[in-house]
Amino acid sequence: MLFVTFEGVECSGKTLQSKKLLEYCNQKNIPAILVREPGTTDVGEQLRKILLTQYCTPLTEFFILSASRAQLTETIIQPKLKEGIIVICDRYFHSSLVYQGYGRNLNILDLQEISKKATLELQPSKTFLLKPSFQTTTRRLQEKMTSGLDRIELENTDFHQRIYDGYIELSSQYNYISIIDGDLDPDTIHKQILIELQQTDTRFL
């Protein structure tokens, strides 16, 4: 069973890397699927639209994410893992701990307990935390403004700084989180990810 998640601040490159990993698995005929949070399921996609377009209180935000996560975990992630299929997930419960915990100042311990229920206590085999410099993150967000930013991306600099710092602090609490320099070029990052996965799953050798 291999459950791989990608985490990071806005514009960290995590979505690109999750797609590159799926492409690699497809090329090597390794059974794998890619899911995203919030979303993927019909319920999750509807909740995603609400989250990204409507004002929500911090607590409401967290429960919307947890509801989407519960649906995804129970109906897709767990069944696919039991079939021996690798599940690649763009964000998981760590995002809520950081965004609603450090970012929105909700109690981290409370969020961790609720997250255990929402995920049926399923934790990733490996989590890759993409960590570009804060300057790079700010620049990428500014560049993306021309194509439109969602409600979360439009938060102020202080919020994004708390997210950035929160991920670093959180990474020390979970031994399966690997921090990768997000300022490296995408192909170099992809190779680093494959090297780490080779130590976890022989299918990547």
N, CA, C and O of each residue as an XYZ file, in Angstrom:
820
protein
N       0.844     -1.196      0.000
C       0.000      0.000      0.000
C       0.873      1.236      0.000
O       1.717      1.407      0.880
N       0.674      2.107     -0.991
C       1.459      3.342     -1.059
C       0.516      4.526     -1.273
O      -0.163      4.632     -2.294
N       0.500      5.394     -0.292
C      -0.337      6.588     -0.318
C       0.589      7.797     -0.232
O       1.194      8.053      0.810
N       0.697      8.541     -1.337
C       1.636      9.663     -1.439
C       0.858     10.970     -1.502
O      -0.048     11.112     -2.323
N       1.202     11.918     -0.647
C       0.531     13.216     -0.674
C       1.545     14.332     -0.935
O       2.732     14.213     -0.634
N       1.031     15.406     -1.499
C       1.850     16.586     -1.781
C       1.270     17.774     -1.040
O       0.061     18.004     -1.060
N       2.141     18.527     -0.386
C       1.732     19.693      0.378
C       2.593     20.899      0.002
O       3.673     20.763     -0.573
N       2.084     22.071      0.342
C       2.860     23.282      0.095
C       1.976     24.509      0.085
O       0.749     24.414      0.033
N       2.609     25.647      0.135
C       1.896     26.914      0.072
C       1.337     27.099     -1.336
O       1.581     26.280     -2.222
N       0.585     28.180     -1.534
C       0.065     28.476     -2.868
C       1.227     28.644     -3.850
O       2.241     29.261     -3.523
N       1.070     28.092     -5.047
C       2.069     28.210     -6.114
C       3.410     27.571     -5.746
O       4.462     28.023     -6.198
N       3.368     26.529     -4.934
C       4.614     25.858     -4.523
C       5.100     24.852     -5.563
O       6.265     24.455     -5.551
N       4.205     24.443     -6.461
C       4.579     23.442     -7.464
C       4.096     22.052     -7.133
O       4.419     21.102     -7.846
N       3.325     21.908     -6.062
C       2.875     20.582     -5.637
C       1.942     19.917     -6.652
O       2.018     18.708     -6.872
N       1.064     20.709     -7.265
C       0.139     20.147     -8.249
C       0.890     19.629     -9.463
O       0.578     18.555     -9.979
N       1.874     20.384     -9.918
C       2.707     19.949    -11.049
C       3.417     18.649    -10.717
O       3.457     17.737    -11.542
N       3.980     18.554     -9.514
C       4.732     17.350     -9.136
C       3.811     16.143     -8.960
O       4.207     15.021     -9.277
N       2.609     16.348     -8.469
C       1.686     15.221     -8.335
C       1.316     14.685     -9.712
O       1.175     13.476     -9.893
N       1.158     15.579    -10.679
C       0.842     15.151    -12.051
C       2.034     14.444    -12.691
O       1.861     13.459    -13.408
N       3.237     14.944    -12.436
C       4.443     14.312    -12.991
C       4.621     12.911    -12.421
O       5.063     12.007    -13.130
N       4.285     12.722    -11.155
C       4.406     11.399    -10.553
C       3.387     10.440    -11.171
O       3.705      9.279    -11.428
N       2.171     10.918    -11.409
C       1.176     10.071    -12.057
C       1.626      9.694    -13.466
O       1.472      8.544    -13.875
N       2.179     10.647    -14.211
C       2.673     10.373    -15.562
C       3.762      9.310    -15.535
O       3.798      8.422    -16.387
N       4.649      9.406    -14.550
C       5.721      8.413    -14.418
C       5.129      7.026    -14.173
O       5.539      6.049    -14.800
N       4.161      6.947    -13.257
C       3.528      5.660    -12.956
C       2.859      5.079    -14.208
O       2.947      3.879    -14.468
N       2.195      5.936    -14.971
C       1.534      5.467    -16.184
C       2.543      4.929    -17.196
O       2.305      3.908    -17.842
N       3.672      5.630    -17.326
C       4.714      5.205    -18.267
C       5.323      3.868    -17.863
O       5.699      3.069    -18.720
N       5.420      3.627    -16.565
C       6.029      2.392    -16.053
C       4.986      1.301    -15.775
O       5.307      0.251    -15.220
N       3.737      1.566    -16.169
C       2.638      0.613    -15.937
C       2.464      0.264    -14.463
O       2.156     -0.874    -14.110
N       2.667      1.266    -13.613
C       2.427      1.109    -12.187
C       1.020      1.614    -11.907
O       0.747      2.789    -12.153
N       0.112      0.780    -11.404
C      -1.269      1.219    -11.159
C      -1.312      2.382    -10.160
O      -0.854      2.249     -9.025
N      -1.861      3.510    -10.588
C      -1.905      4.688     -9.722
C      -3.048      5.601    -10.143
O      -3.453      5.612    -11.305
N      -3.562      6.367     -9.183
C      -4.563      7.392     -9.466
C      -4.139      8.683     -8.779
O      -3.377      8.670     -7.813
N      -4.648      9.795     -9.296
C      -4.387     11.102     -8.701
C      -5.712     11.704     -8.250
O      -6.670     11.772     -9.021
N      -5.755     12.139     -6.995
C      -6.931     12.816     -6.463
C      -6.497     14.158     -5.898
O      -5.311     14.397     -5.674
N      -7.474     15.032     -5.670
C      -7.130     16.340     -5.104
C      -8.089     16.705     -3.983
O      -9.227     16.242     -3.915
N      -7.570     17.558     -3.108
C      -8.377     18.069     -2.001
C      -8.427     19.586     -2.048
O      -7.422     20.233     -2.344
N      -9.590     20.157     -1.759
C     -10.883     19.473     -1.728
C     -11.326     19.159     -3.148
O     -10.931     19.839     -4.095
N     -12.143     18.129     -3.290
C     -12.641     17.794     -4.616
C     -12.629     16.317     -4.917
O     -12.746     15.478     -4.024
N     -12.483     16.008     -6.215
C     -12.430     14.663     -6.790
C     -13.808     13.995     -6.833
O     -14.285     13.646     -7.913
N     -14.448     13.814     -5.688
C     -15.792     13.231     -5.678
C     -16.809     14.300     -6.072
O     -16.500     15.491     -6.039
N     -18.009     13.886     -6.440
C     -19.050     14.860     -6.788
C     -19.342     15.787     -5.609
O     -19.478     17.000     -5.770
N     -19.434     15.193     -4.431
C     -19.675     15.995     -3.225
C     -18.517     16.955     -2.990
O     -18.719     18.137     -2.711
N     -17.305     16.431     -3.107
C     -16.118     17.242     -2.865
C     -15.992     18.417     -3.821
O     -15.595     19.507     -3.411
N     -16.326     18.207     -5.092
C     -16.219     19.289     -6.070
C     -17.224     20.401     -5.780
O     -16.915     21.579     -5.959
N     -18.418     20.035     -5.336
C     -19.405     21.054     -4.979
C     -18.953     21.846     -3.754
O     -19.130     23.063     -3.684
N     -18.369     21.137     -2.795
C     -17.853     21.815     -1.601
C     -16.670     22.707     -1.952
O     -16.495     23.771     -1.358
N     -15.863     22.278     -2.910
C     -14.711     23.073     -3.350
C     -15.170     24.424     -3.907
O     -14.573     25.458     -3.606
N     -16.222     24.412     -4.713
C     -16.731     25.662     -5.292
C     -17.186     26.628     -4.206
O     -16.936     27.831     -4.277
N     -17.857     26.080     -3.204
C     -18.298     26.924     -2.087
C     -17.089     27.518     -1.372
O     -17.044     28.716     -1.091
N     -16.132     26.681     -1.089
C     -14.958     27.105     -0.324
C     -14.180     28.210     -1.020
O     -13.738     29.161     -0.376
N     -14.011     28.088     -2.337
C     -13.156     29.019     -3.072
C     -13.875     30.289     -3.524
O     -13.233     31.238     -3.973
N     -15.195     30.311     -3.411
C     -15.921     31.482     -3.912
C     -16.759     32.200     -2.864
O     -17.084     33.375     -3.038
N     -17.115     31.518     -1.779
C     -17.991     32.113     -0.770
C     -17.230     32.408      0.523
O     -16.324     31.669      0.909
N     -17.616     33.500      1.182
C     -17.008     33.774      2.481
C     -17.442     32.707      3.478
O     -18.624     32.376      3.572
N     -16.477     32.173      4.218
C     -16.758     31.193      5.272
C     -15.997     31.591      6.524
O     -14.890     32.120      6.431
N     -16.566     31.348      7.678
C     -15.800     31.549      8.904
C     -14.699     30.495      8.949
O     -14.818     29.475      8.272
N     -13.638     30.700      9.716
C     -12.566     29.705      9.796
C     -13.060     28.306     10.160
O     -12.611     27.316      9.584
N     -13.982     28.227     11.116
C     -14.483     26.924     11.538
C     -15.310     26.274     10.432
O     -15.203     25.070     10.196
N     -16.127     27.066      9.763
C     -16.913     26.544      8.647
C     -15.992     26.032      7.551
O     -16.218     24.965      6.980
N     -14.960     26.801      7.268
C     -13.960     26.428      6.268
C     -13.382     25.049      6.579
O     -13.271     24.187      5.706
N     -13.020     24.868      7.845
C     -12.418     23.597      8.255
C     -13.390     22.437      8.102
O     -13.006     21.361      7.643
N     -14.649     22.646      8.485
C     -15.615     21.548      8.397
C     -15.985     21.226      6.951
O     -16.261     20.070      6.631
N     -15.995     22.222      6.079
C     -16.221     21.954      4.656
C     -15.094     21.073      4.119
O     -15.343     20.092      3.419
N     -13.870     21.428      4.451
C     -12.718     20.644      4.012
C     -12.760     19.232      4.588
O     -12.461     18.262      3.891
N     -13.128     19.120      5.847
C     -13.180     17.805      6.495
C     -14.266     16.930      5.887
O     -14.089     15.719      5.751
N     -15.395     17.543      5.518
C     -16.473     16.779      4.877
C     -16.023     16.251      3.521
O     -16.256     15.089      3.188
N     -15.380     17.111      2.746
C     -14.856     16.685      1.441
C     -13.835     15.571      1.612
O     -13.820     14.601      0.856
N     -12.986     15.727      2.618
C     -11.922     14.744      2.894
C     -12.506     13.399      3.321
O     -12.014     12.351      2.904
N     -13.526     13.420      4.127
C     -14.157     12.174      4.588
C     -14.747     11.408      3.411
O     -14.581     10.193      3.302
N     -15.438     12.131      2.530
C     -16.039     11.497      1.352
C     -14.964     10.892      0.450
O     -15.109      9.774     -0.045
N     -13.898     11.637      0.248
C     -12.808     11.169     -0.613
C     -12.098      9.956     -0.017
O     -11.817      8.985     -0.719
N     -11.816     10.018      1.266
C     -11.088      8.922      1.919
C     -11.891      7.629      1.912
O     -11.369      6.559      1.598
N     -13.160      7.743      2.261
C     -13.984      6.539      2.410
C     -14.396      5.920      1.074
O     -14.505      4.699      0.962
N     -14.625      6.763      0.060
C     -15.158      6.234     -1.203
C     -14.110      5.986     -2.281
O     -14.352      5.220     -3.214
N     -12.941      6.629     -2.163
C     -11.926      6.455     -3.207
C     -10.579      6.003     -2.649
O     -10.056      4.965     -3.054
N     -10.016      6.776     -1.724
C      -8.645      6.495     -1.290
C      -8.518      5.109     -0.658
O      -7.698      4.303     -1.098
N      -9.309      4.830      0.351
C      -9.204      3.521      1.010
C      -9.483      2.347      0.071
O      -8.707      1.392      0.062
N     -10.557      2.378     -0.718
C     -10.813      1.256     -1.632
C      -9.688      1.024     -2.637
O      -9.322     -0.119     -2.909
N      -9.138      2.113     -3.190
C      -8.058      1.965     -4.172
C      -6.796      1.399     -3.528
O      -6.118      0.565     -4.127
N      -6.478      1.839     -2.327
C      -5.303      1.311     -1.631
C      -5.460     -0.187     -1.359
O      -4.500     -0.949     -1.470
N      -6.668     -0.598     -1.005
C      -6.922     -2.024     -0.746
C      -6.768     -2.858     -2.011
O      -6.480     -4.053     -1.941
N      -6.959     -2.228     -3.165
C      -6.777     -2.915     -4.446
C      -5.313     -2.958     -4.869
O      -4.977     -3.560     -5.889
N      -4.444     -2.324     -4.091
C      -3.027     -2.297     -4.426
C      -2.647     -1.181     -5.371
O      -1.548     -1.177     -5.926
N      -3.552     -0.231     -5.555
C      -3.302      0.905     -6.441
C      -2.664      2.045     -5.642
O      -3.106      2.365     -4.539
N      -1.624      2.650     -6.210
C      -0.986      3.790     -5.565
C      -1.920      4.992     -5.650
O      -2.454      5.295     -6.717
N      -2.112      5.664     -4.540
C      -2.940      6.868     -4.518
C      -2.037      8.074     -4.312
O      -1.290      8.151     -3.336
N      -2.118      9.008     -5.242
C      -1.376     10.268     -5.171
C      -2.395     11.358     -4.867
O      -3.385     11.499     -5.585
N      -2.165     12.121     -3.822
C      -3.161     13.110     -3.395
C      -2.551     14.507     -3.324
O      -1.556     14.732     -2.634
N      -3.163     15.436     -4.048
C      -2.762     16.839     -4.025
C      -3.459     17.497     -2.843
O      -4.616     17.906     -2.939
N      -2.749     17.595     -1.734
C      -3.195     18.059     -0.409
C      -3.927     16.947      0.344
O      -4.584     16.086     -0.241
N      -3.780     17.009      1.681
C      -4.494     16.085      2.561
C      -4.744     16.836      3.866
O      -4.782     18.067      3.855
N      -4.914     16.148      4.974
C      -5.342     16.838      6.193
C      -4.305     17.825      6.715
O      -4.652     18.742      7.460
N      -3.032     17.654      6.336
C      -1.994     18.594      6.789
C      -2.308     20.018      6.328
O      -1.996     20.986      7.021
N      -2.931     20.135      5.148
C      -3.297     21.464      4.654
C      -4.252     22.162      5.613
O      -4.109     23.358      5.867
N      -5.218     21.431      6.143
C      -6.173     22.036      7.076
C      -5.502     22.436      8.384
O      -5.818     23.474      8.966
N      -4.574     21.600      8.837
C      -3.865     21.946     10.074
C      -3.109     23.257      9.901
O      -3.041     24.072     10.820
N      -2.544     23.451      8.719
C      -1.759     24.658      8.464
C      -2.657     25.856      8.140
O      -2.537     26.909      8.765
N      -3.548     25.697      7.171
C      -4.354     26.836      6.725
C      -5.366     27.296      7.778
O      -5.486     28.490      8.050
N      -6.089     26.345      8.366
C      -7.077     26.742      9.365
C      -6.479     26.837     10.763
O      -6.989     27.574     11.606
N      -5.400     26.095     11.017
C      -4.728     26.164     12.309
C      -3.817     27.373     12.403
O      -4.123     28.338     13.103
N      -2.698     27.319     11.695
C      -1.746     28.432     11.736
C      -2.288     29.671     11.023
O      -2.095     30.795     11.486
N      -2.964     29.457      9.898
C      -3.456     30.597      9.129
C      -4.644     31.290      9.748
O      -4.687     32.519      9.808
N      -5.629     30.504     10.216
C      -6.869     31.075     10.777
C      -6.887     31.068     12.304
O      -7.857     31.500     12.927
N      -5.805     30.573     12.894
C      -5.654     30.591     14.356
C      -6.652     29.713     15.108
O      -7.023     30.027     16.239
N      -7.092     28.609     14.486
C      -7.886     27.621     15.206
C      -6.959     26.697     15.989
O      -5.774     26.590     15.674
N      -7.493     26.037     16.997
C      -6.686     25.180     17.865
C      -6.196     23.939     17.103
O      -6.999     23.144     16.616
N      -4.888     23.788     17.009
C      -4.288     22.704     16.225
C      -4.686     21.331     16.764
O      -5.001     20.431     15.986
N      -4.675     21.164     18.073
C      -5.002     19.865     18.667
C      -6.440     19.459     18.347
O      -6.721     18.293     18.072
N      -7.339     20.432     18.386
C      -8.728     20.141     18.022
C      -8.828     19.712     16.559
O      -9.533     18.758     16.230
N      -8.124     20.415     15.700
C      -8.151     20.091     14.271
C      -7.564     18.707     14.006
O      -8.056     17.973     13.149
N      -6.522     18.359     14.738
C      -5.910     17.033     14.563
C      -6.880     15.921     14.950
O      -6.956     14.897     14.271
N      -7.615     16.118     16.030
C      -8.561     15.088     16.474
C      -9.704     14.917     15.474
O     -10.095     13.793     15.158
N     -10.234     16.024     14.982
C     -11.323     15.937     14.005
C     -10.808     15.343     12.697
O     -11.517     14.581     12.039
N      -9.592     15.683     12.324
C      -9.003     15.155     11.092
C      -8.829     13.641     11.154
O      -8.963     12.955     10.141
N      -8.536     13.131     12.321
C      -8.422     11.672     12.472
C      -9.746     10.998     12.140
O      -9.769      9.948     11.499
N     -10.845     11.601     12.576
C     -12.168     11.046     12.291
C     -12.479     11.141     10.793
O     -12.979     10.190     10.192
N     -12.179     12.290     10.207
C     -12.504     12.524      8.806
C     -11.720     11.612      7.864
O     -12.203     11.258      6.788
N     -10.516     11.235      8.273
C      -9.657     10.391      7.422
C      -9.696      8.925      7.830
O      -8.954      8.107      7.286
N     -10.563      8.586      8.790
C     -10.599      7.221      9.327
C      -9.221      6.815      9.838
O      -8.846      5.643      9.805
N      -8.471      7.824     10.315
C      -7.113      7.672     10.858
C      -6.109      7.169      9.813
O      -5.071      6.605     10.159
N      -6.427      7.377      8.550
C      -5.505      6.993      7.478
C      -4.452      8.073      7.289
O      -4.784      9.231      7.038
N      -3.187      7.697      7.408
C      -2.090      8.632      7.201
C      -1.312      8.241      5.951
O      -1.304      7.071      5.566
N      -0.657      9.213      5.313
C       0.113      8.911      4.103
C       1.321      8.021      4.393
O       1.852      7.999      5.503
N       1.732      7.300      3.370
C       3.007      6.577      3.457
C       4.148      7.583      3.361
O       5.171      7.455      4.034
N       3.946      8.594      2.504
C       4.971      9.613      2.278
C       4.297     10.920      1.894
O       3.376     10.940      1.078
N       4.760     12.001      2.486
C       4.278     13.336      2.128
C       5.459     14.180      1.678
O       6.463     14.283      2.382
N       5.334     14.785      0.499
C       6.374     15.678     -0.010
C       5.900     17.114      0.167
O       4.883     17.524     -0.393
N       6.655     17.866      0.957
C       6.350     19.266      1.208
C       7.243     20.117      0.311
O       8.452     20.200      0.530
N       6.646     20.749     -0.698
C       7.378     21.621     -1.601
C       7.557     22.977     -0.934
O       6.581     23.636     -0.576
N       8.808     23.388     -0.772
C       9.099     24.601     -0.015
C       9.955     25.567     -0.840
O      11.180     25.563     -0.721
N       9.317     26.392     -1.674
C      10.061     27.477     -2.318
C      10.323     28.577     -1.295
O       9.700     28.590     -0.233
N      11.219     29.483     -1.595
C      11.440     30.612     -0.696
C      10.179     31.468     -0.656
O       9.373     31.447     -1.587
N      10.018     32.218      0.428
C       8.827     33.059      0.531
C       8.809     34.108     -0.576
O       7.740     34.492     -1.052
N       9.988     34.573     -0.985
C      10.078     35.551     -2.070
C       9.577     34.944     -3.376
O       8.879     35.601     -4.149
N       9.939     33.678     -3.617
C       9.491     32.998     -4.830
C       7.974     32.823     -4.810
O       7.303     33.037     -5.820
N       7.443     32.435     -3.658
C       6.000     32.258     -3.520
C       5.259     33.556     -3.821
O       4.271     33.564     -4.555
N       5.749     34.654     -3.244
C       5.112     35.959     -3.463
C       5.155     36.340     -4.932
O       4.168     36.835     -5.477
N       6.288     36.114     -5.571
C       6.428     36.451     -6.990
C       5.466     35.630     -7.847
O       4.832     36.166     -8.757
N       5.354     34.332     -7.561
C       4.464     33.471     -8.336
C       3.009     33.882     -8.176
O       2.243     33.844     -9.140
N       2.622     34.275     -6.967
C       1.251     34.730     -6.746
C       0.969     36.008     -7.536
O      -0.109     36.175     -8.106
N       1.958     36.906     -7.558
C       1.792     38.150     -8.317
C       1.660     37.861     -9.805
O       0.859     38.493    -10.494
N       2.443     36.909    -10.303
C       2.378     36.550    -11.709
C       1.038     35.912    -12.056
O       0.530     36.083    -13.164
N       0.471     35.180    -11.108
C      -0.793     34.493    -11.350
C      -1.992     35.434    -11.328
O      -3.075     35.070    -11.785
N      -1.807     36.628    -10.807
C      -2.914     37.576    -10.680
C      -3.565     37.869    -12.023
O      -4.760     38.160    -12.080
N      -2.795     37.795    -13.105
C      -3.345     38.088    -14.425
C      -4.384     37.061    -14.850
O      -5.286     37.376    -15.627
N      -4.264     35.826    -14.342
C      -5.216     34.775    -14.710
C      -6.310     34.606    -13.652
O      -7.232     33.809    -13.824
N      -6.197     35.358    -12.561
C      -7.229     35.324    -11.529
C      -6.852     34.447    -10.349
O      -6.418     33.309    -10.523
N      -7.021     34.984     -9.146
C      -6.716     34.263     -7.918
C      -8.010     33.884     -7.209
O      -9.003     34.608     -7.284
N      -7.992     32.734     -6.512
C      -9.172     32.349     -5.759
C      -9.167     33.031     -4.390
O      -8.248     33.782     -4.063
N     -10.195     32.763     -3.603
C     -10.371     33.454     -2.319
C      -9.197     33.252     -1.377
O      -8.802     34.176     -0.666
N      -8.635     32.042     -1.368
C      -7.516     31.742     -0.476
C      -6.245     32.430     -0.956
O      -5.497     32.997     -0.159
N      -6.007     32.375     -2.262
C      -4.804     32.999     -2.822
C      -4.807     34.506     -2.627
O      -3.744     35.122     -2.561
N      -6.003     35.116     -2.532
C      -6.123     36.567     -2.384
C      -5.899     37.050     -0.955
O      -5.953     38.253     -0.698
N      -5.647     36.133     -0.023
C      -5.379     36.539      1.357
C      -4.124     37.419      1.416
O      -3.294     37.395      0.506
N      -3.998     38.196      2.498
C      -2.881     39.129      2.606
C      -1.547     38.431      2.877
O      -1.503     37.231      3.147
N      -0.477     39.192      2.800
C       0.877     38.649      2.950
C       1.091     38.011      4.311
O       1.768     36.988      4.415
N       0.521     38.602      5.361
C       0.689     38.046      6.708
C       0.108     36.632      6.787
O       0.692     35.745      7.410
N      -1.041     36.435      6.152
C      -1.658     35.105      6.135
C      -0.740     34.104      5.450
O      -0.498     33.021      5.983
N      -0.231     34.451      4.284
C       0.641     33.544      3.544
C       1.950     33.280      4.303
O       2.520     32.194      4.203
N       2.418     34.271      5.054
C       3.622     34.057      5.867
C       3.336     33.055      6.983
O       4.183     32.216      7.289
N       2.153     33.133      7.592
C       1.793     32.173      8.647
C       1.681     30.754      8.076
O       2.060     29.782      8.729
N       1.159     30.651      6.858
C       1.080     29.345      6.202
C       2.471     28.801      5.968
O       2.751     27.635      6.249
N       3.335     29.642      5.456
C       4.718     29.253      5.156
C       5.413     28.750      6.421
O       6.021     27.680      6.424
N       5.315     29.528      7.485
C       5.959     29.147      8.752
C       5.289     27.917      9.363
O       5.954     27.073      9.962
N       3.955     27.822      9.206
C       3.214     26.703      9.781
C       3.622     25.373      9.179
O       3.733     24.376      9.892
N       3.845     25.346      7.878
C       4.265     24.101      7.236
C       5.609     23.619      7.781
O       5.807     22.426      8.008
N       6.512     24.549      7.983
C       7.836     24.169      8.496
C       7.712     23.594      9.899
O       8.338     22.584     10.220
N       6.901     24.240     10.735
C       6.715     23.745     12.103
C       6.019     22.390     12.106
O       6.390     21.497     12.867
N       5.008     22.240     11.253
C       4.243     21.000     11.217
C       5.090     19.827     10.726
O       4.899     18.694     11.166
N       6.015     20.095      9.825
C       6.809     19.014      9.230
C       7.624     18.253     10.262
O       7.963     17.089     10.048
N       7.941     18.895     11.375
C       8.729     18.230     12.419
C       7.883     17.260     13.243
O       8.425     16.466     14.011
N       6.543     17.320     13.087
C       5.655     16.481     13.883
C       5.309     15.156     13.200
O       4.757     14.260     13.839
N       5.624     15.025     11.926
C       5.290     13.818     11.168
C       6.541     13.303     10.454
O       7.088     13.973      9.578
N       6.987     12.097     10.840
C       8.254     11.606     10.308
C       8.193     11.176      8.845
O       9.225     10.861      8.252
N       7.002     11.159      8.257
C       6.903     10.773      6.851
C       6.913     11.985      5.908
O       6.799     11.827      4.693
N       7.048     13.186      6.466
C       7.099     14.388      5.633
C       8.532     14.678      5.218
O       9.422     14.775      6.064
N       8.755     14.817      3.916
C      10.055     15.199      3.374
C       9.949     16.591      2.770
O       9.069     16.855      1.951
N      10.841     17.473      3.175
C      10.857     18.831      2.642
C      11.757     18.874      1.407
O      12.896     18.408      1.442
N      11.236     19.437      0.319
C      11.993     19.550     -0.920
C      12.059     21.019     -1.327
O      11.060     21.736     -1.264
N      13.228     21.450     -1.737
C      13.455     22.830     -2.156
C      12.595     23.149     -3.380
O      12.858     22.656     -4.477
N      11.579     23.967     -3.188
C      10.674     24.309     -4.275
C      11.236     25.297     -5.271
O      10.591     25.594     -6.276
N      12.442     25.819     -5.011
C      13.083     26.724     -5.964
C      13.846     25.970     -7.050
O      14.269     26.565     -8.042
N      14.020     24.666     -6.865
C      14.703     23.855     -7.879
C      13.807     23.711     -9.107
O      12.595     23.907     -9.026
N      14.415     23.367    -10.248
C      13.600     23.200    -11.444
C      12.742     21.936    -11.300
O      13.138     21.001    -10.603
N      11.586     21.899    -11.944
C      10.623     20.798    -11.766
C      11.192     19.406    -12.026
O      10.831     18.464    -11.321
N      12.065     19.250    -13.012
C      12.614     17.932    -13.318
C      13.533     17.439    -12.199
O      13.539     16.253    -11.868
N      14.306     18.357    -11.623
C      15.182     17.991    -10.504
C      14.347     17.571     -9.297
O      14.670     16.589     -8.628
N      13.283     18.306     -9.021
C      12.393     17.952     -7.917
C      11.785     16.574     -8.150
O      11.731     15.752     -7.235
N      11.332     16.324     -9.363
C      10.726     15.031     -9.708
C      11.708     13.886     -9.467
O      11.329     12.842     -8.935
N      12.961     14.079     -9.856
C      13.972     13.035     -9.649
C      14.206     12.768     -8.167
O      14.378     11.621     -7.754
N      14.212     13.844     -7.365
C      14.383     13.671     -5.915
C      13.221     12.870     -5.327
O      13.413     12.024     -4.453
N      12.044     13.142     -5.809
C      10.859     12.418     -5.322
C      10.976     10.937     -5.667
O      10.693     10.080     -4.829
N      11.387     10.633     -6.886
C      11.516      9.233     -7.298
C      12.579      8.507     -6.473
O      12.406      7.340     -6.123
N      13.658      9.186     -6.169
C      14.723      8.569     -5.358
C      14.178      8.191     -3.986
O      14.468      7.109     -3.474
N      13.393      9.078     -3.395
C      12.833      8.780     -2.072
C      11.814      7.651     -2.141
O      11.748      6.816     -1.238
N      11.023      7.622     -3.202
C      10.019      6.572     -3.330
C      10.659      5.208     -3.582
O      10.082      4.179     -3.230
N      11.818      5.190     -4.174
C      12.533      3.929     -4.395
C      12.873      3.253     -3.072
O      12.993      2.029     -3.009
N      13.025      4.040     -2.029
C      13.345      3.497     -0.715
C      12.091      2.967      0.000
O      12.181      2.282      1.019
N      10.930      3.301     -0.560
C       9.652      2.932      0.059
C       8.954      1.811     -0.691
O       8.314      0.959     -0.075
N       9.070      1.801     -2.023
C       8.311      0.870     -2.851
C       9.193      0.348     -3.974
O       9.728      1.128     -4.761
N       9.346     -0.966     -4.051
C      10.234     -1.578     -5.048
C       9.758     -1.359     -6.491
O      10.532     -1.549     -7.429
N       8.520     -0.971     -6.673
C       8.022     -0.725     -8.024
C       8.700      0.478     -8.676
O       8.633      0.640     -9.894
N       9.345      1.315     -7.882
C      10.015      2.487     -8.416
C      11.491      2.241     -8.697
O      12.195      3.147     -9.141
N      11.966      1.022     -8.442
C      13.374      0.703     -8.706
C      13.615      0.504    -10.195
O      14.742      0.228    -10.606
